[in-house]
Each structure stands twice: as C-alpha cells, then as structure tokens.
Amino acid sequence: MSLDLIEIRQQITQIDRSLLKLLSERHRLAFDVVRSKELTQKPLRDVEREQQLLQELVQFAENENYQLEAQYITQIFQKIIEDSVLTQQVYLQKKLNAEREQNIHIAFLGKRGSYSHLASRNYATRYQEQLVELSCESFQQVFERVQNGEADYGVLPLENTTSGSINEVYDLLQHTDLFIVGELAYPIKHCVLVSEQEDLSKIDTLYSHPQVIQQCSQFIQTLDRVHIEYCESSSHAMQLVAGLNKPNIAALGNEDGGNLYGLRVLKSGIANQENNITRFIVVAKNAVAVSPQIHTKTLLLMKTTQQAGALVDALTVFKKHNVIMTKLESRPIYGKPWEEMFYLEIEANTNDPDTQQVLAELKEYSTFLKVLGCYPSEIVKPVEIS
Ligand SMILES: O=C(O)C(=O)C[C@]1(C(=O)O)C=C[C@@H](O)C=C1
C-alpha cells in the first residue's frame, strides 16, 4: 500500500470515473423502464420496489462486510432513484407536450447568480433544453414577460422551508392568466461573500434581499452592530458589493453567484435552518397535459362565502374523495377588507374524472374557483427503510 498522496488521489479518480460510468448506465436504464411502463400504463413511482431495493442493498453491504453505514447507502441511492424518477417523468412529459422548444426563454427575478436564475438553469437542464436567460427587476415583470410572449416560462419562488410563503407571488397569481406548469425544489445555501476581507468582525454592512436577511436572522444577531442594506435581489447585492470593493461590506448570497461576481466565501452555512429549500413554480401561457402515470399536483384559487364554517365545508370534499391537500394558504383580496382568497394545493390531476367530480362539488361551496395549474410534482419524496 502506497502512502503517496498523488498516487492515492489517482486511484480515487479512477474509482470515481468507474462510479460515473455505472451511474450513467443506470441512468440510461431509466429510459427502458419508462418505455416498458408506457406499455403497461403503470405509475412511474413504485415505493414498495424502492423500499425493497434499499433494504436489499443495505443487507448486501452488510453480508459482504463493505464497512458502509446503512444511512450512507440509503442517502446515495435515494438520490439515484430521484434521478431515475425525474428522468422518466421528463420523458413522458416531453412526449405528451411535444411542442416544447429546444431553446427556452426563461424570465426570473434578479441578475445572473440569483437563486431564481440557478433554479431556471436547473429546470432547463432537466428538460435538456438550452436556456435563454431573461433577468427581471420584479416578480411582476416575470409575469409580464411571459404574458407578452418574450419568455416561454417564468420561474418564481413560492415558499421556503425557513421563511414560509412568498406572499407577493401568491398575490400576483390572483390576477394572472398564466398557468403553473411545473415546480422544482432548490436547496438554498446562503453564505457571507466578500471582495477582500478576511475577518468577519470587521464587516459592518450587509447587503441582501429581505428574504435572505430573514432566513439568516440568527446568524446576523451574532454580529455586532451590523447595518443592513436591503436590495431587490441577492444578485444585485453581490454585484453592488463587488463594485464597491470595500473591506467593511459583505453580501449574503450563494457561492455560485458570488463566483460570477468575483466574490469569495467568508462564511458558509449561515441560514437559520440547515435544510433550507425553496420551492419554485414554473408559469407559462398555456397549461400542460400531465401523464396519469406521474405524481401530479393541482393548485386551486378559491373564495368561499363569508358564512361560518364555509371553508371547512369546502374542505370536506377532499376528505370525502380521499384527496391529499399539500398546502392551504390565504391572502387578502385587494380592495375588499377582511375578505380572503384561498390557495389549495392538492395531489390530483385535473384530467382525472375523479378530480373533475371534486372540482364540481367544490364549486358548490365557493363563490369563485379557478385552477391555477396542474403540473408534475418534481419533488421526489425519498422512501425510508425501517
Ligand atoms: O423499477 C422501477 O419501476 C423503476 O422505475 C426504477 C426505480 C429505480 O430507479 O430503481 C425508480 C422508480 C421507482 O419508484 C422504482 C425504482
């Protein structure tokens, strides 16, 4: 056994390349699986099979004395399975909605390097499409650019696991003719970005978007007398800080974005919650058809009467039809004090006759009901093993 680091690293690189080759072979099998399921019309996801597979792998590693922890094995394979599920979904969705362009214009908030930009990049990559970037100055402008045809899609944050709902986006959904056609989750990893400073205690001004400031509030409290400069996006903050190039100021943003502006990470892992994920929605002018084999979500906009129990009555429709509700949000109606609009996200496909029945019954309990979109759920919940 050699203890020469260069030699050991060469071995590691070789093994990693072999792993990549095997991952690519497994990735290609996802296409065979989905073609087979197209014939049988089986649902893409088979949680029982996933559980069985993970259990077998953990057992196999133990029998072979591989010295790998069960949690390590499950985490890796959950990720591999997620890729397989999403690959299969994209295959079916592209076939069903054949008119998708090769170059897609996506409108998003902020400049290059904003979280919305990074999420847009992921969306285009997932569909193996070339992204044409349209950066916008406000959420409203994202909606407008899709509406006027400049952009094929708009990518907008809807909720974050630390700071909750993004109310402005919910409010804009109340008045749009666009449809939600997709969703994606993007892990948010905030860090302190600087142009030259080495010492955190010398920073007295932080630039960032209000959401980012809120998500890092506990870390900010640990800093002495720091002044906050609110910016319209974290990428604006990064650009400003790079331009000012002063030792006492820093931006809160992400590492990839910071690289684009020549900033470096002074401290990472500063969000209140370690698992900080933003869920983005994708909006377009036309609704998409979603394959019945895919786990699907539908977002509804509903107004009930002002009578006592009106919302509870409406919700009993879901219970009666065994429909899972994944989100309930309410927002005031502009110009109508104390009146509320409800946003209901359910696990359902509007093409399914059962869902149509649910919508028909829901209508009886509401004074306004609109489907904001029916879209493939692109958040693959990992299975656990006991
Ligand atoms: O075996 C299948 O049915 C697959 O689709 C493959 C696979 C996997 O990647 O292992 C992916 C998704 C299913 O939920 C189960 C397993």
The ligand as an SDF file (V2000), in Angstrom:
LIG
                    3D

 16 16  0  0  0  0  0  0  0  0999 V2000
  -38.1950   -0.3010  -11.0010 O   0  0  0  0  0  0  0  0  0  0  0  0
  -38.8770    0.6440  -11.4050 C   0  0  0  0  0  0  0  0  0  0  0  0
  -40.0920    0.5520  -11.5730 O   0  0  0  0  0  0  0  0  0  0  0  0
  -38.2510    1.9380  -11.6790 C   0  0  0  0  0  0  0  0  0  0  0  0
  -38.9030    2.8380  -12.1510 O   0  0  0  0  0  0  0  0  0  0  0  0
  -36.8330    2.1610  -11.2970 C   0  0  0  0  0  0  0  0  0  0  0  0
  -36.7140    2.8060   -9.9290 C   0  0  0  0  0  0  0  0  0  0  0  0
  -35.1980    2.8390   -9.6310 C   0  0  0  0  0  0  0  0  0  0  0  0
  -34.5540    3.7760  -10.0500 O   0  0  0  0  0  0  0  0  0  0  0  0
  -34.7140    1.8920   -9.0410 O   0  0  0  0  0  0  0  0  0  0  0  0
  -37.2500    4.1830   -9.9780 C   0  0  0  0  0  0  0  0  0  0  0  0
  -38.5220    4.4930   -9.5960 C   0  0  0  0  0  0  0  0  0  0  0  0
  -39.4170    3.5410   -8.9560 C   0  0  0  0  0  0  0  0  0  0  0  0
  -40.1190    4.1420   -7.9170 O   0  0  0  0  0  0  0  0  0  0  0  0
  -38.7210    2.3380   -8.5200 C   0  0  0  0  0  0  0  0  0  0  0  0
  -37.4560    2.0280   -8.9050 C   0  0  0  0  0  0  0  0  0  0  0  0
  1  2  2  0
  2  3  1  0
  2  4  1  0
  4  5  2  0
  4  6  1  0
  6  7  1  0
  7  8  1  0
  7 11  1  0
  7 16  1  0
  8  9  2  0
  8 10  1  0
 11 12  2  0
 12 13  1  0
 13 14  1  0
 13 15  1  0
 15 16  2  0
M  END
$$$$
